[in-house]
Amino acid sequence: MKLVYSVIFKTGSTRAGSAGPVILSSAAELSSFGYFQRSSIKEMLTFGARTLATSVAPGERKSVKLEGFFCHVYGSASGVTAACVADAEYPSRVAFAYLSKLCEDFVAASGGRLSAAADDDCMNAQFPGHGPLLTKFQDPSQADQLTKIMQDLEETKVVLHNTIEAALERGQKIDDSVSKSNDLSGSSKMFYKTAKKQNQCCSYM
């Protein structure tokens, strides 16, 4: 799972020579791509995100497949629109949580003053925390509490399953021990076998 790119746009603005809004901040994690490919890939991702951002209203969320990835866009009510590009395995719910946090942190850092000119990109001038936030959200389970809880539950389920299997194996050894024990009388051994048969259904639950 990977977030490869995210960008914040000034909602309602128009960049000169572009059919989309002005970029206020952007960050990328393109280390999985070849060095000479990164520039072209980033341009393609920027183009896709900017194009999609034009169709998102404040409060609206959209996801679109983009060159083997998914582009998620969120229109914030605070005057900015955020987009991120992630691989297909990255949970869309976490992606939108990231975009919401991105908008919130950006507005807090800029004091709500979106100073980029109406026709010119102002890359990262107001938000140095963009990159670290992208890095933090690379692992959805660490960045998103609900995802982490679900992962912990899944791990717990596996542990319990292994414990039950171990208990069943141990039960098999107990049978052998009961049969060979000199501490138990014949009636006690018979009682154990009868009780086990009556409770055998528990082994299949």
KAHU-V931445 format. One line per field, one symbol per residue. phi: phi as a letter, one per 30 degrees, with the letter a starting at -180 (. if undefined). psi: psi as a letter, one per 30 degrees, with the letter a starting at -180 (. if undefined). A space follows every 50 residues. Layout:
phi=???
psi=???
This chain:
phi=.accabaccdeidbdeibcbdddcaaabbcddcdedcddddddddddddd ddddccdeicbbbbdbhicbccbbcddcjbbcbbcbdddddddddddddd dddddddddciiccddddbbdbdidcbdddeeddddddcedddcdddddd ddddddddddddddddddddddddeddddcdcdcddddddddddddddcd eddcd
psi=kkkfklkkljkflkkkglgllkkeklkligfflkeffeeeeeeeeeeeee eeffgklkfkklkkkjhfakkkkkjlfgglkkklkllffkkeeeeeeeee eeeeeeeeefggjifklfgkkijgffifgeeeeeeegejefefjeeeeee eeeeeeeeeeeeeeeeeeeeeeeeeeeeefkffkleeeeeeeeeeeeegf ffff.
